[in-house]
Amino acid sequence: METQNVTLSLPKELVRKAKIIAVERQTSISGLLKDLLIEAVAQEDRYAAARSRHLEVLHRGMDLGTRGMIRWTREEIHE
């Protein structure tokens, strides 16, 4: 995979804490950010796919076995 450098401006305290987390996970801040971004993009992709599937179901409609015909009255339902 081709990589690209990115410059970030972050608060010093955030960078200090991120360095500690990175050391604990035996990685770098770049590795930590890469993993977080990979997960964020994957989550967004999963959401978009699920949204698309659900919109398709709404568009297509659900077969409730009535074939579009209502064969009961309101009174019958409330009995």
C-alpha positions as CSV (number, residue, x, y, z in Angstrom):
1,M,0.0,0.0,0.0
2,E,1.4,3.4,-1.0
3,T,1.7,5.8,1.9
4,Q,1.4,9.6,2.2
5,N,2.8,11.8,4.9
6,V,0.3,14.0,6.8
7,T,1.1,16.9,9.0
8,L,-1.0,17.3,12.1
9,S,-1.2,20.1,14.7
10,L,-2.2,18.6,18.0
11,P,-2.1,19.9,21.6
12,K,1.1,19.0,23.4
13,E,-0.6,17.3,26.3
14,L,-2.5,15.0,23.8
15,V,0.7,14.1,22.0
16,R,2.4,13.4,25.4
17,K,-0.4,11.0,26.4
18,A,-0.5,9.5,22.9
19,K,3.2,8.7,23.1
20,I,2.6,6.8,26.4
21,I,-0.2,4.8,24.8
22,A,1.9,4.1,21.8
23,V,4.8,2.8,23.9
24,E,2.5,0.6,25.9
25,R,1.1,-0.9,22.7
26,Q,4.6,-1.2,21.2
27,T,3.9,1.0,18.3
28,S,4.4,4.6,17.3
29,I,2.0,7.5,17.2
30,S,1.8,7.0,13.5
31,G,0.9,3.4,14.0
32,L,-1.6,4.3,16.6
33,L,-3.3,6.9,14.4
34,K,-3.2,4.5,11.4
35,D,-5.0,1.8,13.4
36,L,-7.6,4.3,14.6
37,L,-8.2,5.7,11.1
38,I,-8.5,2.2,9.7
39,E,-11.1,1.3,12.2
40,A,-13.0,4.6,11.7
41,V,-13.0,4.1,7.9
42,A,-14.1,0.4,8.3
43,Q,-16.9,1.5,10.6
44,E,-18.1,4.1,8.2
45,D,-18.0,1.5,5.3
46,R,-20.0,-1.0,7.4
47,Y,-22.6,1.8,8.3
48,A,-22.9,2.8,4.6
49,A,-23.4,-0.8,3.5
50,A,-26.0,-1.4,6.2
51,R,-27.8,1.8,5.4
52,S,-27.9,0.8,1.7
53,R,-29.3,-2.6,2.5
54,H,-32.0,-1.2,4.8
55,L,-33.0,1.5,2.3
56,E,-33.3,-1.3,-0.4
57,V,-35.6,-3.2,2.0
58,L,-37.7,-0.1,2.5
59,H,-37.9,0.6,-1.2
60,R,-38.7,-3.0,-2.0
61,G,-41.2,-3.4,0.8
62,M,-41.9,-6.4,3.0
63,D,-44.3,-9.2,2.1
64,L,-46.5,-9.6,5.2
65,G,-48.6,-12.3,3.5
66,T,-51.5,-10.0,2.7
67,R,-50.6,-9.4,-1.0
68,G,-51.7,-5.8,-0.5
69,M,-55.2,-6.8,0.6
70,I,-56.6,-5.9,4.0
71,R,-59.0,-8.7,4.9
72,W,-60.0,-7.5,8.4
73,T,-61.7,-4.6,10.0
74,R,-60.4,-2.4,12.8
75,E,-63.0,-3.9,15.1
76,E,-61.7,-7.4,14.4
77,I,-58.2,-6.4,15.3
78,H,-59.3,-4.9,18.6
79,E,-61.3,-8.0,19.7
